[in-house]
Amino acid sequence: MRAVDIIIKKRDRGSLSRAEIDFFINGYASGDIPDYQASALAMAILLNGMTDQETTDLTLAMAASGETLDLSGVVPIAVDKHSTGGVGDKTTLVIGPMVAACGLPVGKMSGRGLGFSGGTLDKMESIPGYRTDLTTDEFLQQLKAIGIVLTGQSADLAPADGKLYALRDVTGTVQSIPLIASSVMSKKIASGAQAIVLDVKVGLGAFMTELEQAQKLARLMVTIAHLAQRKAVAIISDMNQPLGCAVGNALELKEAINTLKGNGPEDFWHHCLEISAHLLVIGSKAKDLASARVLAQESIQSGRAWEHFRLLVQAQGGDVSYLDEPDRLPQASLIETVNSPQAGFLSQIHARLIGEAAVLLGAGRARKGDAIDYAVGIEVLHKVGDYVDRGMPLFKIHANQKEAGQAGREMALQAHAWSKAPVKSLPLFYDLIQV
């Protein structure tokens, strides 16, 4: 078997066998197949696509390229959720504790932010001492002991995906839906999740800007899970405007704390409640969504979700006194309330521009490895459809540098648009995909 023959077959719109895919991925992971041949195959896949079975075989080959976790000997079932990224998306910080408090173990490996999309690990590292580098043994022991883990991805997990992901970024092949789906699902399968809820974002602040694209990606990921003997559902959710109010690491952590205590923004709370309900159903803790929502709400009202969050932070070395006194978390030295320059109904709060404004302030990374400032960010005070008077507070800028604050302020203003006529509020969800 030769790599060039596999490239030619996909170039000519042929379907690759499991053996061919395994050969190529194993060879690429080991270094026997060079980057230029992997680039050629990635471009052929981008142009000609893959069948569902091919994409599943690619997913499984990448998952098998490194360490794979088997959680079945630790807990009866472990669930995971995956978001395709967004602005103000701090849902894992609330959903994980809610679901774990209902007796359903949550073992999650998350990533860092890059560009305008924030990273879960960066938010958690706002807490002094919090470890995101658990070993496999530590992951398994903690999952068994307290039923919740939130750490970074091991370098040994799906290493072929890591190599291919970096290559796609510089070869113009990021947009391939089979490559996106196999990248996401290979990591989920390798990390041992038996049931997965996929939160696929769509809109101005999402990777997928069109609903049809998002639905195609969601269907493919759910199909891969099914063919790989995993349970999965996908929810298509809105990312035209930021989720919740806070955008920025410590700011988002504070908003998550408030939500766990029953005081979060309405849109963010309802989003967390819905994803949690789907996890409880797919994890067989509730027979239907209605009873699952009741369970999830009780976890907040009883304080059990909050206690599970504290347990999580404490187990991973974080100083829980910062949770009990959130004002001790990193705070910006320059906080400015920006008022609305005109009256009208808000017709747009462009999520991507808000996210990019937060990056200008220092809350995100322009390049992998950039340092971030946990304290800075933006508080968006309204939602699309709200009426605002001229001079009414519109958003708050949290900055540590004057010039960065001014740049963030201008971009956040550009993100807002007004209408004289009433504007409908945006839906939280658009579709539910299940096999």
PAVEXKOL-421456 format. One record per residue: residue in one letter; residue number from 1; z, y, x of N, C-alpha, C in turn. Coordinates in steps of 0.02 Angstrom, whole numbers, m for minus. Each point is the difference from the previous one (the first is absolute). Layout:
// residues N
type|seq|n_pz|n_py|n_px|ca_pz|ca_py|ca_px|c_pz|c_py|c_px
a|NUM|Z|Y|X|Z|Y|X|Z|Y|X
...
***
This chain:
// residues 435
type|seq|n_pz|n_py|n_px|ca_pz|ca_py|ca_px|c_pz|c_py|c_px
m|1|0|m60|43|0|60|m43|0|62|44
r|2|m42|50|m19|m5|61|40|13|61|m44
a|3|35|49|29|15|61|m38|m63|35|m24
v|4|m52|1|42|m61|36|m18|m34|m31|m62
d|5|5|m66|m6|m30|m33|m59|37|19|m64
i|6|66|8|6|40|21|m58|m18|71|m20
i|7|m8|44|49|m20|69|m13|m68|2|m35
i|8|m48|m38|26|m68|m2|m28|2|m26|m72
k|9|40|m51|m12|5|m28|m68|25|52|m49
k|10|51|38|18|26|51|m45|m49|59|m4
r|11|m34|16|56|m51|53|m1|m54|m16|m52
d|12|m17|m64|m5|m53|m23|m45|27|m19|m69
r|13|60|25|m15|31|m8|m66|21|m71|m16
g|14|12|m40|50|25|m67|m12|75|m1|m12
s|15|25|m54|m28|72|m8|m11|28|m42|57
l|16|54|24|31|30|m34|56|47|m55|m24
s|17|2|m55|36|45|m55|m17|70|15|28
r|18|49|m38|m24|69|7|26|1|m14|75
a|19|m38|m51|22|m1|m18|70|m29|57|43
e|20|m52|32|m25|m31|55|37|47|60|5
i|21|33|15|m55|48|56|0|58|m15|47
d|22|28|m60|m4|55|m20|44|m20|5|73
f|23|m60|m24|16|m25|3|69|m3|72|25
f|24|m28|44|m42|m9|69|21|67|35|9
i|25|44|m6|m49|65|35|2|43|m27|56
n|26|1|m66|10|39|m29|54|m27|23|68
g|27|m66|2|6|m30|23|62|13|73|14
y|28|m1|41|m53|13|72|9|73|12|18
a|29|45|m36|m34|72|8|14|17|m20|72
s|30|m34|m51|25|14|m25|68|m34|40|54
g|31|m49|42|m19|m37|39|49|m64|m32|22
d|32|m17|m60|m26|m62|m33|19|m61|33|m32
i|33|10|31|m58|m54|38|m33|14|73|11
p|34|m47|37|29|12|70|18|m3|48|m60
d|35|25|61|11|0|51|m52|m69|14|m28
y|36|m52|m1|44|m66|20|m25|m27|m51|m50
q|37|18|m64|7|m22|m49|m49|41|5|m64
a|38|65|14|6|41|11|m59|m23|62|m38
s|39|m20|52|36|m27|60|m32|m63|m16|m39
a|40|m43|m41|29|m63|m18|m34|14|m39|m64
l|41|48|m47|3|17|m37|m61|31|45|m52
a|42|44|45|21|31|46|m48|m53|43|m35
m|43|m49|24|37|m54|40|m31|m42|m43|m47
a|44|m14|m62|19|m38|m44|m45|39|m13|m65
i|45|66|m7|6|42|m9|m60|0|63|m43
l|46|5|58|33|m3|64|m37|m64|5|m40
l|47|m56|m17|31|m66|10|m32|m16|m54|m51
n|48|23|m61|12|m22|m56|m43|56|m32|m41
g|49|62|20|13|55|m25|m40|19|m72|16
m|50|48|m25|m38|23|m69|6|16|m27|m70
t|51|m6|m65|m8|22|m30|m63|77|m1|m1
d|52|29|m13|m58|73|m4|m5|27|m55|45
q|53|m35|m57|3|23|m55|42|m4|18|74
e|54|m55|33|21|m5|23|69|57|47|18
t|55|14|47|m45|53|49|14|68|m33|4
t|56|11|m50|m43|62|m38|2|5|m39|66
d|57|m54|m31|21|0|m37|63|12|47|60
l|58|m28|60|m4|12|50|53|74|20|0
t|59|28|10|m58|71|18|m7|44|m53|31
l|60|m12|m63|m18|41|m55|24|m8|m10|75
a|61|m60|11|26|m12|m7|72|39|53|38
m|62|1|61|m26|37|54|34|75|m12|m6
a|63|22|m24|m57|72|m15|m8|22|m55|48
a|64|m44|m49|12|16|m57|43|m8|16|74
s|65|m24|61|17|m13|17|70|65|14|39
g|66|56|3|m34|64|13|33|56|m35|m38
e|67|59|29|5|59|m28|m33|m6|6|m76
t|68|20|m52|m35|4|4|m73|71|m20|m21
l|69|26|37|m47|68|m13|m24|m1|m45|m61
d|70|45|m48|m1|9|m41|m59|70|16|m28
l|71|1|35|m56|63|22|m29|30|m50|m48
s|72|m37|m54|m14|22|m47|m52|65|m36|18
g|73|13|m7|65|62|m32|21|60|48|1
v|74|m14|64|m13|53|51|3|20|22|m71
v|75|m50|14|m41|12|20|m70|m50|m37|m45
p|76|17|m11|m63|m45|m37|m45|m67|35|m8
i|77|1|66|m5|m61|40|m4|14|70|26
a|78|m46|27|38|6|69|24|m61|38|m23
v|79|10|62|m22|m55|41|m24|m11|58|48
d|80|m59|30|m6|m17|57|41|m45|45|m42
k|81|m1|64|18|m46|47|m31|m39|33|55
h|82|m61|19|m15|m40|37|49|m33|58|m35
s|83|7|59|31|m35|59|m24|m56|16|48
t|84|m57|20|m26|m56|18|43|7|70|28
g|85|58|30|m7|15|64|33|m8|59|m47
g|86|35|54|16|m4|59|m42|46|54|24
v|87|6|52|m40|39|59|18|62|1|m45
g|88|59|0|31|62|m2|m38|18|m69|m24
d|89|m33|m52|28|11|m68|m23|58|m31|39
k|90|61|9|m28|60|m28|31|28|m56|m44
t|91|m45|m34|m36|21|m47|m51|38|m60|27
t|92|m18|m24|60|33|m59|28|75|11|6
l|93|21|61|15|71|16|10|40|m8|m64
v|94|m34|3|m57|34|m8|m65|m13|m69|m30
i|95|m63|m22|3|m19|m63|m31|34|m59|33
g|96|1|m1|67|31|m56|36|72|m12|m22
p|97|44|52|3|69|m9|m22|7|m18|m74
m|98|m43|29|m43|4|m17|m72|m13|m73|m11
v|99|m53|m26|30|m20|m69|m11|51|m48|32
a|100|23|16|61|50|m41|33|65|m2|m39
a|101|17|56|m32|61|3|m41|m4|m44|m62
c|102|m62|m17|m19|m10|m45|m57|m2|m73|22
g|103|15|m13|64|4|m69|24|m65|m28|26
l|104|m51|43|11|m65|m23|25|m9|26|71
p|105|0|m44|51|m3|22|70|m65|38|16
v|106|7|53|39|m57|41|21|m3|1|76
g|107|m51|m31|28|m9|0|73|m62|41|16
k|108|10|60|28|m57|46|8|m7|23|72
m|109|m62|m4|24|m19|30|63|m46|59|m15
s|110|20|59|23|m37|61|m16|m29|32|63
g|111|m36|54|m11|m33|34|56|21|73|6
r|112|m29|33|49|12|71|12|m57|41|m29
g|113|14|65|m9|m51|44|m27|m51|19|53
l|114|m63|9|m22|m53|25|43|m44|45|m42
g|115|m11|61|23|m38|48|m40|43|27|m57
f|116|m31|12|m57|35|32|m56|44|m48|m40
s|117|m7|m65|13|38|m50|m38|64|m18|37
g|118|57|8|m33|65|m12|32|15|m73|11
g|119|47|m15|45|19|m68|16|72|m15|m20
t|120|11|m59|m29|67|m19|m23|50|m2|58
l|121|m21|m27|57|46|m6|57|24|69|24
d|122|m45|49|0|19|67|21|53|30|m45
k|123|m5|m13|m64|50|25|m47|68|m32|14
m|124|m1|m66|11|63|m35|12|31|21|67
e|125|m42|16|49|26|20|65|29|71|0
s|126|m3|34|m57|37|62|m9|75|m13|2
i|127|19|m63|m12|71|m20|0|18|m21|72
p|128|47|34|31|20|m17|69|20|m74|6
g|129|m28|m33|50|18|m69|15|m41|m53|m35
y|130|m39|18|m51|m37|m50|m39|m52|m34|43
r|131|3|m66|2|m45|m40|42|m61|m23|m40
t|132|m59|8|30|m61|m23|m32|m35|m54|43
d|133|38|m28|48|m29|m48|47|36|m67|m3
l|134|15|m24|m59|35|m63|m7|m42|m58|28
t|135|34|m48|32|m34|m61|21|m11|m44|m61
t|136|m41|m51|9|m12|m47|m55|65|m32|m24
d|137|41|m21|48|64|m31|m19|45|49|m39
e|138|2|62|23|39|51|m35|m27|12|m70
f|139|m65|2|m7|m33|8|m65|23|m55|m48
l|140|m5|m62|23|17|m57|m43|74|m2|m17
q|141|43|14|49|72|m1|m12|21|54|m50
q|142|m29|60|7|17|54|m45|m25|m13|m71
l|143|m60|m28|m4|m28|m16|m66|45|m49|m37
k|144|24|m50|37|45|m50|m30|67|30|m18
a|145|26|45|43|68|26|m10|4|51|m56
i|146|m46|48|m2|6|54|m50|m60|8|m45
g|147|m53|m40|12|m57|0|m47|m47|59|7
i|148|4|39|54|m46|56|8|m7|16|75
v|149|m63|9|21|m16|20|69|m57|51|m3
l|150|5|51|42|m54|50|5|m7|18|74
t|151|m50|m29|32|m8|9|72|m73|10|17
g|152|m14|9|64|m68|7|24|m33|m67|9
q|153|m66|3|4|m39|m62|8|4|m24|72
s|154|12|m64|9|1|m30|66|m70|2|31
a|155|m3|10|66|m65|1|35|m32|m69|m2
d|156|40|m52|m13|m26|m68|m2|m27|m19|m68
l|157|5|46|m48|m21|m13|m68|m73|21|m8
a|158|m44|m48|m16|m72|14|m10|m29|44|56
p|159|6|m21|64|m25|42|54|m75|11|m2
a|160|m38|m48|m27|m73|10|m6|m15|59|m45
d|161|40|9|m53|m10|57|m44|14|66|37
g|162|52|1|42|15|60|38|m58|20|45
k|163|m30|m49|33|m58|14|44|m60|24|m41
l|164|m13|m34|m55|m59|17|m41|10|67|m34
y|165|62|15|m22|14|64|m32|m15|58|47
a|166|23|m6|63|m12|53|49|m75|8|13
l|167|m36|m55|0|m72|2|13|m38|33|m58
r|168|21|m16|m61|m33|29|m59|7|76|0
d|169|56|24|24|14|72|0|m51|39|43
v|170|m27|m32|52|m45|35|45|m73|m23|m6
t|171|m13|m43|m49|m69|m25|m8|m29|16|m69
g|172|35|41|m39|m27|21|m65|1|m56|m52
t|173|45|m48|7|2|m55|m48|65|m4|m40
v|174|38|55|1|63|1|m38|m11|m10|m74
q|175|m56|24|m27|m10|1|m72|m17|m67|m31
s|176|m10|m52|39|m19|m65|m27|56|m30|m42
i|177|m13|m12|m64|52|m25|m45|23|m71|21
p|178|m45|m47|19|25|m64|24|46|6|61
l|179|m16|46|45|41|9|60|67|33|m16
i|180|0|47|m47|63|31|m22|44|m53|m33
a|181|m29|m37|m47|39|m50|m38|28|m54|45
s|182|m41|m25|47|24|m53|44|53|26|48
s|183|m5|63|20|50|30|44|68|3|m34
v|184|1|26|m60|62|6|m39|30|m69|m13
m|185|m41|m45|m26|26|m64|m23|18|m47|58
s|186|m33|7|57|18|m43|57|72|13|22
k|187|19|64|0|69|18|20|51|m24|m53
k|188|m19|6|m63|46|m22|m53|11|m75|3
i|189|m54|m37|10|5|m73|3|38|m22|62
a|190|m14|32|57|34|m17|63|75|15|m4
s|191|18|51|m39|71|18|m4|39|m41|m51
g|192|m35|m47|m33|35|m50|m40|9|16|m74
a|193|m28|55|m24|10|18|m70|m33|m52|m46
q|194|38|m23|m49|m28|m48|m48|m27|34|m63
a|195|23|61|m13|m23|37|m59|m5|74|19
i|196|m55|32|m17|m14|67|25|m24|44|m57
v|197|27|61|m3|m27|52|m45|m35|51|44
l|198|m64|12|m14|m41|46|38|m7|65|m38
d|199|22|54|30|m4|67|m29|m60|35|31
v|200|m56|m2|m34|m63|26|27|m10|71|m25
k|201|2|48|46|m5|70|m18|m73|21|m9
v|202|m10|47|m46|m66|28|m10|6|75|m11
g|203|m47|38|28|1|72|m12|m9|41|64
l|204|13|64|m5|m13|47|54|40|m14|63
g|205|59|m29|m8|43|m14|57|2|m74|18
a|206|m50|m38|m23|m2|m72|13|m60|m17|43
f|207|3|m58|31|m57|m25|39|m58|m14|m47
m|208|15|m26|m59|m51|m10|m52|2|59|m48
t|209|m53|39|m1|m1|60|m42|m27|m14|m70
e|210|m37|m55|m8|m31|m16|m65|33|m62|m30
l|211|10|2|m66|33|m55|m35|m37|m66|10
e|212|m66|0|m3|m39|m61|8|12|m32|68
q|213|4|40|53|15|m25|67|69|m32|2
a|214|48|35|m28|69|m25|1|5|m66|m39
q|215|m35|m5|m56|2|m62|m40|m32|m58|38
k|216|m54|15|36|m34|m52|39|46|m27|55
l|217|33|46|36|47|m20|52|58|m40|m29
a|218|28|24|m55|57|m33|m31|m18|m71|m22
r|219|m58|m6|m33|m21|m67|m23|m8|m48|58
l|220|m29|25|55|m11|m43|58|66|m23|30
m|221|48|45|7|65|m18|29|37|m50|m44
v|222|m3|9|m65|33|m46|m46|m34|m69|3
t|223|m67|0|5|m37|m63|6|17|m36|64
i|224|6|37|56|20|m31|64|67|m33|m7
a|225|48|35|m30|67|m28|m9|m4|m65|m41
h|226|m39|1|m53|m7|m59|m43|m30|m59|39
l|227|m53|13|38|m33|m53|38|45|m25|57
a|228|47|42|22|46|m19|53|67|m27|m28
q|229|0|m16|m65|59|m29|m33|60|48|0
r|230|m13|65|m8|53|49|m8|m8|32|m69
k|231|55|25|m27|m3|39|m62|m12|73|18
a|232|m40|35|m40|m10|71|12|m27|34|m62
v|233|20|63|m9|m30|44|m48|m11|67|35
a|234|m48|39|m24|m13|66|29|2|52|m55
i|235|32|56|16|3|56|m46|m38|58|31
i|236|m45|30|m38|m37|58|25|39|62|m21
s|237|24|38|48|43|58|m16|m30|65|27
d|238|20|54|m31|m28|66|15|26|29|66
m|239|m47|28|40|20|37|60|m43|63|5
n|240|m11|32|m56|m34|65|1|49|56|17
q|241|64|m10|m19|53|47|17|56|m40|33
p|242|44|33|38|54|m37|33|44|m37|m50
l|243|27|m56|21|46|m39|m42|71|27|11
g|244|33|19|m54|65|33|6|m9|72|22
c|245|51|28|32|m3|70|23|m2|5|76
a|246|38|m43|34|10|7|73|m57|m32|39
v|247|m23|36|51|m49|m25|48|27|16|70
g|248|19|m50|38|33|10|64|57|m50|5
n|249|16|m23|59|40|m60|9|72|5|m27
a|250|40|45|26|69|6|m25|1|25|m72
l|251|m48|43|m18|m5|25|m68|m13|m57|m49
e|252|m45|m45|19|m16|m57|m43|59|m49|m3
l|253|34|m8|55|60|m43|0|52|27|m49
k|254|11|66|1|48|30|m47|m22|m11|m72
e|255|m65|6|m13|m25|m10|m68|10|m73|m21
a|256|m9|m47|46|12|m70|m15|74|m12|m16
i|257|44|31|39|72|m6|m12|17|26|m70
n|258|m27|59|m17|12|28|m67|m24|m47|m55
t|259|m58|m32|12|m28|m45|m51|43|m62|m8
l|260|24|m26|56|44|m59|m3|65|16|m37
k|261|18|64|m1|60|22|m37|m17|24|m70
g|262|m63|m9|m21|m20|17|m68|m23|71|m11
n|263|m15|37|55|m17|71|m7|m68|18|31
g|264|m45|m48|4|m64|14|33|m50|34|m46
p|265|m56|26|29|m53|30|m41|m28|m51|m49
e|266|m19|24|m58|m20|m46|m55|m59|m44|19
d|267|m52|30|30|m59|m40|16|16|m53|52
f|268|38|19|50|18|m47|53|43|m57|m28
w|269|49|16|m43|43|m51|m29|m40|m49|m42
h|270|m45|25|m42|m39|m45|m43|m47|m45|42
h|271|m25|27|54|m43|m39|44|41|m58|31
c|272|59|16|26|43|m51|30|21|m52|m52
l|273|15|22|m60|21|m46|m53|m56|m49|m16
e|274|m61|24|m5|m56|m43|m19|m16|m52|55
i|275|m1|22|63|m14|m47|54|56|m52|5
s|276|62|23|m8|57|m46|2|m5|m52|m55
a|277|m20|22|m59|m6|m46|m57|m52|m55|14
h|278|m56|20|29|m52|m49|17|25|m49|53
l|279|39|24|48|28|m44|51|48|m50|m32
l|280|41|22|m46|48|m44|m33|m34|m53|m42
v|281|m57|18|m30|m38|m50|m40|m34|m50|46
i|282|m34|25|52|m38|m44|44|48|m44|41
g|283|62|25|10|50|m39|35|43|m42|m45
s|284|m20|m6|m64|33|m44|m49|73|18|m14
k|285|17|65|6|67|23|m18|2|27|m71
a|286|m58|12|m28|m5|25|m69|m61|m31|m33
k|287|4|m12|m65|m55|m35|m33|m57|47|m19
d|288|15|65|m6|m52|48|m17|19|69|27
l|289|m46|47|m4|11|66|29|55|38|m36
a|290|6|m8|m65|51|36|m38|70|m19|24
s|291|14|m65|6|66|m22|23|9|16|74
a|292|m54|1|39|4|17|70|19|73|9
r|293|m27|43|m42|18|72|4|74|10|m14
v|294|25|m37|m49|72|4|m16|42|m21|60
l|295|m18|m56|33|35|m23|59|0|53|55
a|296|m59|29|12|m8|49|53|42|62|m14
q|297|m2|23|m63|40|59|m19|75|m14|9
e|298|21|m59|m18|71|m18|7|22|1|73
s|299|m46|m17|46|18|0|71|15|71|24
i|300|m31|49|m31|15|70|16|63|23|m34
q|301|5|m14|m65|57|24|m39|66|m30|24
s|302|m2|m62|23|61|m33|23|20|20|71
g|303|m47|31|36|12|18|70|m17|m56|49
r|304|m23|m58|m25|m14|m56|44|m59|13|46
a|305|m51|36|m25|m58|16|43|22|45|58
w|306|43|50|m16|25|44|52|40|m39|52
e|307|40|m46|m22|40|m40|46|m45|m44|44
h|308|m54|m25|m28|m47|m40|40|m36|42|52
f|309|m13|63|m16|m30|44|49|48|12|58
r|310|63|11|m16|51|10|52|8|m63|42
l|311|m2|m59|m32|4|m63|37|m58|m7|48
l|312|m60|16|m24|m60|m3|41|7|43|62
v|313|19|63|m10|6|47|56|53|m22|49
q|314|56|m22|m27|56|m22|43|m20|m62|40
a|315|m35|m48|m32|m20|m62|33|m47|14|58
q|316|m39|54|m5|m49|15|52|23|57|47
g|317|67|9|1|28|45|50|3|73|m19
g|318|m20|17|m60|0|71|m21|70|24|m17
d|319|10|65|10|65|31|m16|1|19|m74
v|320|36|m38|m40|m2|10|m73|36|64|m21
s|321|37|31|45|32|64|m18|m53|53|m15
y|322|m60|m8|28|m54|47|m13|m29|m10|m70
l|323|8|m60|m27|m21|m13|m69|50|30|m48
d|324|65|m6|17|52|26|m43|3|76|1
e|325|m22|29|56|m3|73|7|m70|19|24
p|326|m49|0|m46|m70|11|19|m13|68|34
d|327|44|48|m11|m9|65|33|7|m5|76
r|328|26|m57|24|5|m10|72|m67|m24|30
l|329|m46|m22|m42|m66|m20|24|m36|60|31
p|330|m50|m12|43|m36|55|32|m23|53|m50
q|331|15|64|17|m20|56|m43|m39|51|41
a|332|m50|28|m31|m42|51|34|38|66|5
s|333|m16|37|52|33|65|12|m31|56|m42
l|334|m63|m9|m21|m35|51|m39|m21|m30|m67
i|335|32|23|m54|m17|m24|m67|m23|59|m42
e|336|m61|m4|m25|m29|56|m38|m22|m24|m68
t|337|21|35|m52|m26|m13|m67|m62|43|m11
v|338|m55|m32|m16|m63|35|m11|m12|6|m75
n|339|m10|61|m24|m10|12|m71|m73|m2|m20
s|340|m12|m14|m63|m68|m5|m25|m35|69|2
p|341|m59|4|30|m35|64|4|m33|20|m66
q|342|m2|m45|m48|m30|16|m65|31|m42|m55
a|343|m13|18|m62|24|m38|m58|m55|m47|m24
g|344|20|m56|m28|m48|m46|m28|25|m71|0
f|345|m42|m45|m26|15|m71|1|m25|m30|66
l|346|41|m40|32|m21|m30|63|m51|m55|m15
s|347|m60|10|28|m55|m48|m12|m8|m49|58
q|348|31|17|57|m5|m44|58|57|14|49
i|349|28|m53|27|45|4|58|m26|m53|48
h|350|m47|19|42|m41|m44|40|44|m40|49
a|351|8|m64|m14|47|m41|39|m17|m1|75
r|352|m64|m6|15|m19|m4|71|17|65|37
l|353|m13|57|m32|16|64|32|75|9|10
i|354|39|m23|m49|73|3|9|22|m44|58
g|355|m29|m60|4|15|m45|56|m20|30|67
e|356|m58|32|2|m23|30|63|43|61|18
a|357|24|36|m51|46|56|14|65|m26|31
a|358|24|m58|m24|60|m30|28|m11|m20|73
v|359|m60|m24|16|m17|m18|69|1|62|44
l|360|m27|56|m26|1|64|38|72|21|16
l|361|45|m15|m46|71|18|11|33|m46|51
g|362|m30|m58|12|28|m48|48|28|m63|m32
a|363|m10|m9|m66|28|m58|m35|m41|m63|10
g|364|m61|7|25|m44|m58|9|m33|0|68
r|365|m43|m48|11|m34|m9|64|m75|12|m7
a|366|m27|40|45|m73|7|4|m29|m60|38
r|367|39|m26|49|m21|m57|40|58|m50|5
k|368|m17|m63|7|51|m52|8|42|16|62
g|369|66|m4|m8|44|14|57|27|71|0
d|370|m28|45|m41|26|69|m4|73|m1|m24
a|371|40|46|27|69|8|m24|m1|34|m68
i|372|49|m14|m42|4|33|m65|68|34|m6
d|373|2|51|m44|61|37|m14|25|m25|m68
y|374|57|m34|m1|27|m29|m62|20|53|m51
a|375|15|61|22|29|50|m44|m51|37|m42
v|376|m61|7|24|m48|45|m31|m38|m33|m58
g|377|m30|43|m42|m40|m26|m55|m7|51|m56
i|378|m18|m24|m58|m15|43|m57|33|m29|m62
e|379|28|43|m41|23|m19|m67|m46|31|m51
v|380|m38|m42|m34|m46|23|m52|40|3|m66
l|381|2|59|m30|46|12|m55|m30|m11|m70
h|382|m64|m14|m3|m33|m8|m66|m49|m59|2
k|383|m27|m14|m59|m51|m52|m8|m61|29|m35
v|384|m56|m35|9|m61|20|m36|14|2|m75
g|385|m20|53|m32|12|10|m71|56|48|m15
d|386|44|12|49|55|48|m9|m27|71|m5
y|387|34|41|m40|m16|72|m2|47|36|48
v|388|m28|43|42|41|40|45|m16|74|m9
d|389|51|41|0|m9|72|m2|m11|26|71
r|390|m33|56|5|m5|34|64|71|16|26
g|391|12|m17|63|65|12|30|50|m56|m9
m|392|m18|m52|m38|44|m58|m9|m3|m43|63
p|393|56|m29|23|m1|m44|58|m51|m56|m8
l|394|m43|m8|50|m55|m49|m2|14|m60|45
f|395|22|13|61|19|m53|47|44|29|54
k|396|32|m45|38|42|21|56|m27|m29|65
i|397|m1|41|51|m20|m21|67|62|m9|43
h|398|5|m58|32|55|m14|47|m31|m5|69
a|399|13|49|43|m32|3|66|51|12|54
n|400|m18|m19|61|41|16|58|m36|47|49
q|401|m63|15|m15|m38|48|40|m36|48|m47
k|402|5|64|16|m26|51|m44|m75|m7|m12
e|403|m39|m9|54|m73|m5|m7|m20|m61|m41
a|404|34|m56|14|m15|m61|m39|18|10|m73
g|405|55|36|m13|20|14|m69|m52|41|m37
q|406|m29|50|35|m51|41|m31|m63|m40|m15
a|407|m19|m43|48|m61|m41|m9|10|m49|m58
g|408|59|m31|m3|15|m47|m54|2|35|m68
r|409|28|61|1|4|40|m61|m69|14|m29
e|410|m47|22|44|m68|16|m23|m36|m61|m26
m|411|7|m56|34|m34|m60|m23|29|m25|m66
a|412|66|4|m8|32|m22|m63|m22|45|m57
l|413|m10|65|13|m26|45|m51|m71|m20|m21
q|414|m41|m18|50|m68|m21|m14|m2|m63|m44
a|415|53|m41|6|2|m62|m39|9|12|m75
h|416|27|60|m18|13|15|m70|m59|37|m32
a|417|m16|m19|m62|m52|35|m38|27|12|m71
w|418|m23|55|m31|26|22|m65|m57|2|m52
s|419|19|m8|m63|m47|5|m55|31|43|m55
k|420|m41|39|m34|25|40|m56|13|m45|m61
a|421|m40|m53|m6|6|m46|m57|50|m56|17
p|422|33|m28|m49|46|m57|13|m35|m57|34
v|423|37|m35|43|m26|m56|40|42|m62|m14
k|424|m34|m57|m10|36|m62|m11|36|m23|63
s|425|59|m28|m9|36|m28|57|m37|m63|23
l|426|9|m18|63|m34|m58|28|38|m64|m18
p|427|m37|m54|m11|35|m64|m13|31|m27|64
l|428|52|m40|m6|30|m32|58|m41|m60|21
f|429|m28|m37|m49|m36|m63|14|m66|m1|m38
y|430|m49|m35|30|m65|m5|m31|m19|m71|m21
d|431|25|m50|36|m23|m68|m14|50|m51|29
l|432|m2|m60|m28|39|m56|26|m49|m57|13
i|433|0|m26|61|m47|m52|20|40|m64|14
q|434|m18|m54|m36|32|m64|13|m51|m55|m12
v|435|8|m56|36|m47|m55|m8|20|m43|m60
***
